[in-house]
Amino acid sequence: MRVALFSSQKYELPFFEHALTQFPDIEFEFFEQALNDKTVALAQGFDAICVFVNDQVDTNVLAELAELGVQSIALRCAGFNNVDIEAAHALGIKVVRVPAYSPEAVAEHCIALMLTLSRKTHKAYNRVREDNFDLNGLLGFNLHNKTVGIIGCGKIGQALVAILNGFGAHVLVYDPNIGEGSYTQVSLDMLLEQSDVITLHCPLTDATHHMIDDAAFDKMKQGVMLINTSRGALVDSKACIRALKSRKLGYLGLDVYEQESELFFKNRSDEVIQDDVFMRLASFHNVLITGHQGFFTKEALTEIAHTTVTNLNAIRTGQTLENQV
């Protein structure tokens, strides 16, 4: 089986090379280019493709892939909002994913954003490097006894619950698809109204697109902290700017951004960023943005590579596809 891996990054090559040692009948070729309607021709001659979160796998691209003879798509991530699943099924293209690689990796990154914003450790680091030991302007708050609302409580949300319970936080959860646990289940409105910190861990669908908008911010506490390590388009970025300007939003931590495909995973330090919304968000002193690195641990990358290659081998050998979408 020949596989074209798009949006290839140097950091993931050793993990895939190690995973492939167990499957000599699978051959990968790595392309730095993202998959879209302009690069889909690179898939010619391959049996399958492997894509990441910002690759474009819409109806047009899928039709081209089918014409090229591509029979399978392996997502090396959990989310699949960038793939037109119905169109893939109609074309007979199998789609598999990595449903869980390391929930703890994303949950711990979420906590890192919370603590960095609260305790201002990023600002303290820069001050001390300049021999400035003044504490004024660095006042934080405890997570202990704070109310933290989790929207979407799958495997990442459950891992986050365990950590927050260790901090002694009061955990509220909104997720219609889960049962009882070490948290309090509430309606979405109640979570928005009562939480000191709100963190997003739900998939991006038509129903959740821009679920955090002006109306949602109106229901939140003054000075609330919002964390998003899930998908950028869960949040209306322009509404975020309005909430930051009014001080309704006191802290914002983002590991994802709705237009990130034009920005993330590349060194753009020599460029003039053209995204005015992103630059305005980044300009606020109480906003912390990381470049979609919540998944980025050795453990997670090992599991992503292993599961991706195992999925492809299951397709190659006609086994049951446990991770089919």
C-alpha positions, 0 to 999 in steps of 0.5 A: 500500500502506497500512502501520501501523507500531506502537511508533513512536519519534520517532528512527526517523521521519526514517529511514523518511521518507527511505526512503519517498521512493523508494517513493511507492506505499507510505504509512505511518501511525505509531502509538506504541502497541505491537501487542497484542490491545487495539490490533490494531483500529488496523490496520483499513484497512491492507494491512500492519503493521510491528512491532518486537521487543516487539510481540505478534503471537501467534495471537489477534492474527494472527487479528484481523489476518486478519479486518481484511484485513492481508496482510503483516507487516514486522518492522523487526528480525532476530529473530522470536520474538514472531511465531507464524510457523506461525499467520501462514502458516496465515492466508496472512499474509506475514512479512518481516524485516531479517536484517542491518542493522549487525552491527557496531553490536551487536558494538561495543555488546557491547564497550562493555559489556565495557570499561565493566564491566571498566575501570569508566569509568561510575564514574570519570566520576561520580567525576571530575565530583565532583572525586574522582580516587581510583583505589581501587575502579576496578581493571580487567582486560585483554581481551588474553589473556582467553578470550571465549566467544561463544554463537551466531556469526551475522553479529553474532558474526562481527563480534564475533570480528573485534574480539576478535581485534584485542584479542588475546583467545582466542575460543571459539565455540559454534554448531552451524551454522557452519564454521571461522574465526578462533576455536576451536569448542568444546562449550557445556559447554567454553565455559561452563567455560573462558571469562572472558567469555561473550556471547550472540548466538543467537536465542530459541527453545524450545531456547535459552529460559533457556539460562543458568540455575543449571546453566549458572552452576555450570559457569562460572568464579568471577567470570565476566563475562556479556553479553547483547545478544541476547534477554532470555529467553536468561537466567534473571534470577532465576538471575542474581541468585543467581549475583551474590549468590554472586559466581560472576557477577562482572560482568553487562552487559545490553542486553535483559531478559526482561520488557523490553516493560513497561519499555524504550523509554519514559521512566519516571523519574517512575514507581515500577518494579513489576518487583522482579526488574529492580530487584534486578538494577539494584541490584548495583554490578557490573551494567550495563544499557542499554535495548536500544540495541545496534542504535541507530546511524545506520548501523543505522537507515538500513539497517533503514528501507531494508530494511523498505520494500524488503521491503514494496515486494517484497510489493506488486509480487509480487517474490521475497521474499528476507527472508521468514520 
